[in-house]
Amino acid sequence: MGTVTALWRYPVKSTLGEALESVVVTHAGLSGDRTHAVLDETGAIASAKHPRKWGHLLGCRSRVADGDTVEVELPDGASFTVGDPELDIRLSELLGRQVSVSAGTPTRGTLERAVPDYEGGVPDTVRASAFVDGTGEEITVGTVASGTFFDYGRVHLVTTSSLTRLRSVYPAGDFDARRFRPNLVVDTGRAPAFVEDGWQDRRLRVGEALFRVLVPTPRCVVPTLRHDELMADPGIMRAIAREHRLQVWDLGRLTCLGVYLDVLEPGTVRLGDTITQQDAS
């Protein structure tokens, strides 16, 4: 089915992450992934899905150092360990509001998302509840998965076949996988575009770990934003919206790329590991 060609985790939600050669996967996802988030005084969870408010987080990078210590590198290159009061001060200055980095999910934490201008960017029922906030952005408000900083699935996978197809329909766009913030990038060779659409409910063995494919991944505005040297490009998501909209549960036809996975059996995953379908016993 393919081989693992990149592994990524993002210790602090909505920051740039770190590339890995191997990682331990637990039932909670990749070890060290989305263990922390930036919170404001209201308990809102900072997410680049609301770029006018939180987009500067994509200029920061987080990493795991010395076992379970999380470090954040700011846009000016200064690095601080989570728990250092100076980090919260510097992030508050960067984001223009009082914030702190937390490993604890708030009881009533909210997650704000900008409403995209392309079709299938948000379920129609959710779009109906959108409003314009103080930044002038039209947004919707939801929550993260209970007890976590994940939007939904614990692991996110994209394939090279799908990225290759999108490059062909929008050659001016840079469909670098990093835009889509995956945990696993899978080289699927000459498989057809969006081959992962047919993997729903399948059990996939990747290295020592066993996953179940849950659902296609609905996309937000984040892939259109600047990531490291990748420049902002609103055409990225418009191309996907034209090329690949899928019915997701009862939410309507949404713009999707990649799939969410659940972890059935923990284990280590390494670059170059093959992916095979494993029939349920």
N, C-alpha and C positions, 0 to 999 in steps of 0.2 A: 504493500500500500504506500510505502514511502519511508524516508529516513529523517531523523531529526537533524536539521541544519542550523538551528539557532535555539538557544534557551535564554529566557529573560525573566527577571523578577523586578518588582517595583516596591521596595520596602515601605515607602511613604506614598500613599495614594496621590495620583496626578502629578508626581514628579517623574523625571526621566529615571530609568532603571539601570540595572547592571546586567551585562552579558555574562553567562556562565558556561563552563565546560561540563559540569555535572551538578545535579541538585537532588536532594532528598525530597520526595513527594510524600506528604501525609494526607490524612482524610481532610485536612483543612486547606489543601492546595500545596503549592511549592513552598518549601521551608523558607520563611522570611519574606514571603510575598504579601503586600498590603497588610502588614501587621500594624501599621501606624497611619494616621491621617492628621491633617491640619484642621482644627476646629476653631470656630469663632465663639464669641461670648454667648450666642444664642443656642449653641449646639449644632449649628449648620456644619456639614461636612464639606470641606473645600474640594471642589472638583472642577477640572478644566472644561467640563461639559458646559459650564457657565463662564465663557472665556473673558467677558468684560470684568467679572468680579475676581476670578481665580486663575486666569490664563498665565500669570507670571510664574506659577508653580512649574510650568513646563520649561522654565529656564533654570530650574534647580535639579539636582541629581541626588538620589539616595542609594545607599549601599549598606550591606551588612559587613561589619568588620569584627574580628576577634570573637567569633562564635555567634553572639546574639546582640552585639552592640550595633545600633543603627546610626549612620552618619549622613548628614545632609550637606551637600556642596551648593553654595549660593551662586548666582550668576557672575559675581565678581571673583569667584574661585575660592573664597573663604569656606572652610569646612568646620562643622560643629557636630558634636555628638548629641543625639536626642536626649533631653533631660538637662542640657546646659541652658540656663535662662537666656544667655546671649542669642541662642538660636531663635527663641520665640520673639525676642526683641527685634532681631534683624528681619525675620519673616513678617512681623507686623508692619515694619517700615516698608517692606517690599510690596505688601498686599494692601496697604492703606487702611487697615483695621486691626483690632486687637485679636491675635490668634495665638494658639499654642499647638504643639505637636503632641498627640495622645495615642496611647496604645489601647485605650478603653473606648468602646463604642458608646455614644450617649444613648440614654433611654429613649429619647424622642428626636434623635438626629434626623435632619432633613438633607436631601440632596437636590440641588437645583440644576436644571438642564435648560439650555437655550433651545428655542424651537427652530429647527432648521427650515430653510426656505425651499428645500427640495421635497419631492413626493416620497412618502414612506419614511420620513425622518422621525415621526412620532405617531403613535396610535391616534386615530381620529377622536376617540373618547377622551384621551389625555389632552389633545390639542384644544378641545372645547373648554378646558379649565385653565388655559394659559392666561397670563397677565403680564403687564409691563412693570418691572420693578424699578428701583431707584437708579439703576444704571442705564435705563432706557432700553434694556433688552427684554424681549418677550420670552418668558420662561414658564416652565412647569416645575412643580415641587413633588418629589417622591421620597423614597427611603432606600436604604441599602438592604442587602440580605441580612436577616436577623442575626445579631451578634457578631457581624463582620463588617469590613470595609469594602467588600465585593459588591458590585452592582447586581450580579446574579450568580453565574457559574464560578466555581473555584479555580478553574483552569481554562485558558483561552487558546485555541489553536487556529492557525491560518495555513493555507497551502500555497506552494509556489505556482501551481497550475492556475489558481484563481488570480493571483497577482499578475501572471504573464498575460492572461486574457484581458485584464483591465488596462495594462500597458498598451495592448493592441488597439483598444477602442478609444484611448485617450493618450496618445503618444507624448503629448506635452507634459503630462503629469509624472511625478516621481512617486511610483508606488512601492517605495521602500517599506518593508514589513514593519519597521519601527513606528510608522505612523499609526498603526492599528494596535499597538501595545499588546502583542501576543505574549504568552508564556512559551509556546512551542511553535516554531516555524518548521513545516514539514515539506521536504522536497518530494513532490509527487511525480517527478519526471514528465512523461508525455501523457499523463492522465488528463481527461477532459477538464475544462474549466468548471469550477465549483463542484468538483468530485465529492467534496465533503458533505454536500447536500444529501447524498445517499447514505451517509453514515449514521443518521439519527437512530438512536436506541442501540447501536452496535457497541460491543465491548472491544476495546482496543488495548492490546498489550504493547507498552512502550518501555523498553528496557525491563526493569523489575516491576514497574507499576502497571496496574490495570485500571482503565478508565471506561466510563460509559458516556456516549455522546448524548447530550441532553437536547440541544436546540440550536438552530442557527443564531448567530450573534447580530442583533440589531445594532446599527451604527449611529453614532451621534456626530457632533461637529468636530470632535477632537482630531480626527485624521486630517482635517483641513488646516490645522494650526501649525505654527512653526515648531519643529522638534530638532534640537541641536542645529546641524547645518542644513536640515531640510526646511525649505522655505514654505510659508503659508500658501495654500492653494485651494480656494473654494471649489475649483473644478473637480477635485478628487472625489468628493461625495456626490456631486451631480452625475459624474460618470457611473458610479456604482448604482445610483438610483435609477438611471436609464437602463442599466444592464442586468441588475439582479435584485429584484424585489420578491419576497417570499411571504406566504401566509404563515404567520407565527401565532400558534394557538388561536384564540379568538380576538387577537389584537389587530387584525387586518394584514394587509400586504406591506411589509416593512423592508427597508433597505438593509441588506445583510451582507456580511463578509466574515467567514470563519464560523467556528462552532464553539459552544461552551461544553466543557466536560465535567463530570463528577468523578471523584476518586473512589474506586471500589477496593483496590488493594494498594497500600503504600509500597514504596520502593524507590530506588535510585534511578534517575534518568540521566543519560549522557549524550553528548553530541555524537552523531553517527548511529545511534540506536535505531533499529528497524521498528516499524509499526506493523503489527499484524492483527487481523481480526481473530478474536477468540470467541467461539460459540459458547453460549451459556450452558452449563452442565445441568 
